[in-house]
């Protein structure tokens, strides 16, 4: 039973814990919606590449943990951030991306399964994206079926 002083989110009960890792740079127009879409995560960790706008301030205002780190390239930034995450599972979400309710539910089911039977769960998952160009969904050129490794166990995930 949960007492009134416990601040656990319902999704954290009997499931593995997760960090939402959000790399940013000058994303004040996107950061709040992005963070709202992962507000169910146990930790929201924003790695900011020294934005010149209000991105870090806005992210901190949501309760996210924000650290600034010099950007070399996307892989290097993520690889630096992964060991800084506090939980065994990591979900990487770019600041211009949103986690849908359907994806949230799928991830929570994976985290529940991991708590019950870790052997039944993969170490990483590719997530389909819907890419847009100039406000319209991309339907051709190969980007319409784009997937990225974005959900993984921290001990097994690194970028090249």
Backbone bond lengths (Angstrom), bond angles and torsions (degrees), N, CA, C in turn:
res aa  C-N    CA-C-N  psi(-1)  N-CA   C-N-CA  omega(-1)  CA-C   N-CA-C  phi
1 X - - - 1.460 - - 1.512 109.41 -
2 X 1.316 116.00 141.23 1.454 122.28 -177.17 1.522 109.24 -96.53
3 X 1.346 117.15 125.72 1.461 117.11 177.94 1.519 110.33 -83.85
4 X 1.312 116.06 169.76 1.469 120.34 -173.34 1.522 113.28 -68.84
5 X 1.330 117.73 -14.32 1.461 120.75 -179.55 1.522 112.56 -91.55
6 X 1.314 117.88 -11.42 1.460 121.97 179.34 1.515 108.67 -80.28
7 X 1.325 116.67 131.45 1.464 120.65 -177.24 1.518 111.92 -107.07
8 X 1.326 118.01 33.04 1.461 120.63 179.57 1.516 109.99 -73.24
9 X 1.307 115.65 136.93 1.458 120.95 173.45 1.523 107.42 -76.29
10 X 1.331 119.50 147.61 1.466 120.12 -179.26 1.521 112.88 -55.31
11 X 1.329 118.41 -33.53 1.456 121.19 -177.63 1.522 112.57 -70.42
12 X 1.342 118.81 -16.18 1.466 120.37 -177.47 1.519 111.27 -84.72
13 X 1.327 117.75 -12.92 1.449 120.99 -178.25 1.519 109.12 -72.38
14 X 1.315 115.92 125.76 1.467 124.98 178.51 1.525 114.53 50.88
15 X 1.311 115.94 47.73 1.455 121.50 171.68 1.519 108.14 -146.79
16 X 1.322 116.78 159.11 1.461 120.74 175.50 1.524 108.80 -67.44
17 X 1.315 115.80 155.70 1.468 120.51 -176.99 1.529 110.47 -92.81
18 X 1.335 114.60 155.56 1.468 120.61 -172.81 1.521 111.20 -139.35
19 X 1.327 115.02 144.34 1.465 122.78 171.06 1.512 108.40 -107.27
20 X 1.323 116.28 129.89 1.464 121.20 170.19 1.524 106.36 -92.00
21 X 1.314 116.46 116.38 1.460 123.09 -178.61 1.522 108.33 -100.98
22 X 1.337 116.41 121.37 1.460 121.64 -175.67 1.527 109.19 -122.63
23 X 1.339 118.25 102.45 1.462 120.23 174.53 1.540 109.71 -76.88
24 X 1.330 116.82 139.06 1.472 119.66 -177.33 1.526 112.34 -141.94
25 X 1.317 113.61 160.70 1.463 123.79 165.43 1.524 106.82 -164.87
26 X 1.313 115.92 117.20 1.474 122.61 178.65 1.533 111.98 51.52
27 X 1.311 115.31 57.35 1.463 122.01 -177.49 1.526 112.62 -120.72
28 X 1.335 117.66 31.77 1.467 119.02 -177.58 1.528 112.00 -58.68
29 X 1.312 118.38 -25.51 1.470 121.38 179.52 1.528 112.10 -78.80
30 X 1.319 118.69 -12.73 1.469 122.61 -178.04 1.525 114.86 -117.85
31 X 1.310 117.78 -26.62 1.465 121.11 -164.61 1.521 113.81 -61.36
32 X 1.307 119.37 -39.64 1.465 120.12 -176.71 1.523 112.23 -66.96
33 X 1.329 117.73 -42.22 1.470 120.27 177.75 1.520 110.85 -67.07
34 X 1.306 116.66 -38.80 1.464 120.25 178.68 1.524 109.91 -61.72
35 X 1.317 116.90 -50.66 1.467 120.70 -179.09 1.526 110.55 -62.63
36 X 1.312 118.12 -39.26 1.470 120.63 178.09 1.527 110.69 -59.57
37 X 1.329 116.88 -35.53 1.470 119.74 -177.81 1.525 112.97 -72.74
38 X 1.339 117.59 -14.99 1.467 121.19 177.31 1.529 111.46 -118.92
39 X 1.314 116.87 20.13 1.469 121.05 -176.86 1.523 112.94 -62.61
40 X 1.314 117.90 -17.26 1.460 123.53 178.59 1.525 112.57 -78.07
41 X 1.334 117.81 -13.46 1.467 121.44 -178.98 1.529 110.02 -68.67
42 X 1.328 116.45 155.06 1.463 121.66 -179.11 1.524 112.06 -72.19
43 X 1.323 116.32 -28.45 1.463 121.95 176.11 1.517 107.61 -143.08
44 X 1.322 115.67 137.91 1.458 121.08 170.72 1.523 105.77 -114.66
45 X 1.331 114.54 117.97 1.459 121.79 -174.52 1.526 107.96 -118.43
46 X 1.314 115.70 112.17 1.469 122.24 -179.69 1.519 108.06 -101.35
47 X 1.335 115.97 122.36 1.464 121.57 175.42 1.518 106.20 -107.37
48 X 1.315 115.11 107.94 1.459 121.70 -174.08 1.527 110.39 -100.90
49 X 1.320 115.97 136.45 1.468 122.67 -179.08 1.526 110.78 -92.45
50 X 1.336 116.41 52.37 1.459 123.59 177.26 1.524 112.01 56.43
51 X 1.316 115.14 57.19 1.467 121.23 177.86 1.519 110.68 -57.22
52 X 1.322 115.45 147.18 1.465 120.53 175.16 1.532 110.82 -98.37
53 X 1.325 117.05 0.66 1.464 121.05 176.83 1.539 108.80 -107.16
54 X 1.312 117.71 -159.98 1.467 122.58 -174.79 1.540 113.18 -91.56
55 X 1.309 118.86 16.10 1.462 121.22 -177.35 1.534 112.64 -53.20
56 X 1.350 119.39 -53.64 1.477 118.65 -177.81 1.535 112.49 -61.43
57 X 1.309 116.51 -41.09 1.473 121.54 -179.98 1.528 111.07 -62.31
58 X 1.319 116.84 -45.66 1.458 121.09 179.58 1.526 110.84 -64.38
59 X 1.330 116.92 -42.25 1.463 120.76 179.53 1.530 110.72 -63.53
60 X 1.322 117.41 -45.09 1.465 120.52 178.30 1.527 111.06 -60.25
61 X 1.322 116.11 -35.86 1.464 120.81 179.53 1.514 113.88 -62.45
62 X 1.321 117.78 -19.91 1.466 121.68 177.98 1.527 111.79 -88.48
63 X 1.332 116.44 -7.62 1.463 120.42 -176.17 1.521 112.89 95.86
64 X 1.327 117.69 0.72 1.463 121.05 178.22 1.527 109.76 -67.83
65 X 1.310 115.97 149.52 1.462 121.54 172.16 1.518 106.32 -83.04
66 X 1.328 116.61 126.40 1.467 121.30 -175.64 1.523 108.86 -122.53
67 X 1.330 115.54 127.70 1.462 122.10 173.81 1.516 107.17 -130.16
68 X 1.329 115.86 138.30 1.459 119.71 176.75 1.524 109.21 -97.25
69 X 1.330 114.60 138.95 1.460 121.24 -178.57 1.522 108.39 -147.78
70 X 1.324 116.34 136.92 1.464 120.68 -178.63 1.522 111.46 -61.82
71 X 1.313 115.40 132.51 1.465 122.52 -178.87 1.521 109.74 -86.57
72 X 1.331 116.49 125.54 1.466 122.48 172.57 1.522 108.74 -106.08
73 X 1.346 114.85 -53.66 1.458 122.38 172.82 1.526 107.69 -159.20
74 X 1.308 116.52 170.99 1.460 121.09 -174.41 1.531 112.24 -60.32
75 X 1.318 117.14 -46.64 1.463 120.76 -178.80 1.527 111.25 -63.44
76 X 1.320 117.11 -45.01 1.463 120.65 -179.24 1.529 110.95 -62.84
77 X 1.328 116.82 -39.59 1.467 120.35 -179.50 1.533 110.58 -64.88
78 X 1.316 116.31 -45.73 1.468 120.26 -179.84 1.527 110.92 -67.69
79 X 1.316 117.39 -42.21 1.466 120.73 179.67 1.524 111.68 -64.02
80 X 1.339 117.68 -33.88 1.464 120.45 175.12 1.525 110.16 -68.05
81 X 1.323 116.96 -39.20 1.464 121.49 -174.53 1.527 113.55 -76.12
82 X 1.317 118.32 -33.35 1.472 121.09 -174.01 1.535 112.46 -53.52
83 X 1.327 120.36 -48.09 1.476 118.86 179.73 1.535 113.43 -67.97
84 X 1.334 117.38 -15.57 1.467 121.13 179.26 1.535 111.96 -81.63
85 X 1.332 116.45 -15.25 1.467 121.11 -178.30 1.527 109.70 -69.53
86 X 1.323 116.42 145.13 1.459 121.72 -173.63 1.527 115.02 -89.19
87 X 1.327 118.01 -10.41 1.464 119.20 -174.13 1.525 111.75 -122.69
88 X 1.338 114.76 163.38 1.464 121.37 -175.23 1.523 113.37 -69.87
89 X 1.317 117.77 -26.27 1.459 121.95 179.16 1.520 109.54 -109.75
90 X 1.338 115.51 142.35 1.466 121.53 179.64 1.519 108.74 -128.19
91 X 1.319 114.63 136.14 1.461 122.52 171.61 1.519 106.41 -119.16
92 X 1.332 116.73 115.79 1.461 120.03 178.13 1.520 108.41 -93.06
93 X 1.335 114.48 127.40 1.462 121.44 -179.76 1.525 107.60 -131.93
94 X 1.329 116.78 117.01 1.463 119.49 174.85 1.521 108.79 -66.72
95 X 1.319 116.51 151.50 1.462 119.94 -173.56 1.525 113.79 -65.34
96 X 1.324 118.35 -16.67 1.465 119.71 175.92 1.532 111.83 -96.54
97 X 1.325 116.58 11.39 1.460 121.43 178.26 1.530 109.60 -109.20
98 X 1.338 115.57 159.50 1.460 122.03 177.71 1.524 108.71 -132.26
99 X 1.318 116.27 141.08 1.458 121.58 174.69 1.523 107.15 -90.93
100 X 1.332 116.32 120.31 1.460 120.97 -179.60 1.528 109.74 -75.22
101 X 1.316 115.71 163.78 1.468 120.26 175.56 1.521 111.39 -59.76
102 X 1.323 116.79 -39.57 1.462 120.56 179.47 1.529 111.30 -62.37
103 X 1.326 116.30 -44.19 1.461 119.92 178.65 1.522 110.40 -65.85
104 X 1.312 116.68 -42.41 1.470 120.96 176.61 1.524 110.08 -53.84
105 X 1.320 117.97 -48.66 1.470 121.48 -178.74 1.530 111.18 -63.82
106 X 1.324 117.30 -40.70 1.472 120.11 177.88 1.527 111.12 -61.69
107 X 1.328 116.41 -43.87 1.467 120.54 -179.70 1.521 110.24 -64.56
108 X 1.312 117.59 -44.22 1.466 120.88 179.78 1.529 110.50 -60.96
109 X 1.326 117.65 -39.11 1.475 120.29 177.33 1.528 111.04 -64.33
110 X 1.321 117.77 -38.41 1.472 120.99 176.33 1.526 109.96 -63.52
111 X 1.327 116.81 -43.40 1.463 121.09 -179.38 1.529 111.94 -66.84
112 X 1.322 117.09 -34.29 1.473 120.61 175.14 1.527 109.97 -66.99
113 X 1.328 116.39 -45.45 1.469 120.70 179.30 1.528 110.24 -61.32
114 X 1.329 117.12 -37.61 1.462 120.93 179.76 1.521 110.75 -63.45
115 X 1.302 117.48 -35.95 1.470 121.48 179.45 1.530 110.43 -68.73
116 X 1.324 116.97 -38.03 1.464 122.28 -176.86 1.529 111.39 -79.45
117 X 1.327 116.25 -47.67 1.473 121.04 -175.17 1.530 109.37 -147.46
118 X 1.338 117.57 85.17 1.465 120.96 -176.66 1.527 114.41 -55.82
119 X 1.320 117.48 -29.30 1.469 121.35 179.99 1.526 112.32 -66.99
120 X 1.323 117.33 -21.40 1.471 120.88 -177.17 1.529 112.23 -85.00
121 X 1.325 116.69 -5.15 1.464 121.45 -174.41 1.530 109.56 -111.49
122 X 1.311 115.90 138.88 1.471 120.82 177.80 1.526 110.03 -71.72
123 X 1.330 115.99 164.83 1.463 120.35 178.14 1.517 112.65 -82.26
124 X 1.328 117.72 -17.22 1.453 120.64 179.95 1.514 111.40 -157.96
125 X 1.326 114.72 156.22 1.464 121.23 -178.51 1.524 110.15 -136.61
126 X 1.322 114.44 136.54 1.460 121.21 173.59 1.522 107.48 -88.03
127 X 1.315 116.08 141.10 1.460 121.58 -177.62 1.523 108.81 -118.74
128 X 1.321 115.02 130.30 1.470 120.88 177.92 1.526 109.19 -71.94
129 X 1.331 115.17 143.21 1.467 120.68 177.88 1.517 109.46 -123.20
130 X 1.313 115.08 152.53 1.456 120.45 170.48 1.533 106.54 -106.86
131 X 1.315 116.03 105.59 1.458 121.14 -179.38 1.517 110.66 -82.29
132 X 1.336 114.77 148.06 1.468 121.81 178.22 1.523 109.13 -126.22
133 X 1.304 115.74 148.15 1.459 121.80 173.93 1.518 107.43 -134.27
134 X 1.320 115.69 122.37 1.463 122.77 -179.32 1.533 111.28 52.26
135 X 1.333 115.21 42.69 1.448 121.37 174.77 1.522 116.30 83.81
136 X 1.321 118.08 -1.34 1.467 120.64 -179.18 1.523 110.19 -119.15
137 X 1.337 116.90 144.60 1.465 118.98 177.61 1.525 111.41 -65.21
138 X 1.321 116.00 139.62 1.462 121.34 177.10 1.525 107.43 -77.90
139 X 1.324 116.63 125.79 1.461 121.15 -177.07 1.536 112.80 -113.00
140 X 1.336 117.90 -11.51 1.464 121.75 -176.82 1.522 109.24 -137.21
141 X 1.296 118.25 -175.92 1.473 127.91 174.84 1.520 113.16 77.22
142 X 1.318 118.97 6.63 1.451 120.93 178.40 1.515 114.57 96.57
143 X 1.310 118.98 -17.46 1.458 121.61 -179.71 1.522 113.05 -80.72
144 X 1.335 117.75 -11.64 1.453 119.48 -177.36 1.531 112.56 -69.81
145 X 1.317 118.38 -20.32 1.461 122.57 179.89 1.526 111.34 -117.84
146 X 1.297 117.18 35.37 1.456 124.14 -175.37 1.534 111.43 -70.65
147 X 1.325 116.53 134.03 1.466 121.59 172.27 1.522 108.87 -131.36
148 X 1.328 115.68 152.24 1.467 121.62 178.87 1.520 109.60 -137.96
149 X 1.322 116.50 145.76 1.457 121.01 171.68 1.520 106.93 -71.55
150 X 1.309 117.54 110.86 1.462 121.24 -176.40 1.519 113.84 -131.53
151 X 1.325 118.36 -18.23 1.463 121.64 179.11 1.518 107.25 -120.06
152 X 1.337 116.65 121.96 1.463 119.20 -176.67 1.519 111.27 -160.79
153 X 1.323 113.82 161.31 1.462 120.24 172.53 1.532 107.54 -71.92
154 X 1.300 116.61 133.22 1.469 121.32 -176.28 1.526 112.10 -56.83
155 X 1.303 117.37 -34.08 1.471 121.05 -177.72 1.530 112.00 -70.06
156 X 1.329 117.80 -15.94 1.466 120.35 -173.96 1.528 114.36 -117.36
157 X 1.300 119.08 -4.43 1.456 120.25 -174.31 1.512 114.20 -104.72
158 X 1.331 115.65 125.78 1.470 122.60 172.51 1.518 107.33 -148.76
159 X 1.310 116.08 155.25 1.464 122.36 -179.44 1.525 110.07 -109.18
160 X 1.359 116.25 149.41 1.465 121.29 176.92 1.511 110.21 -97.43
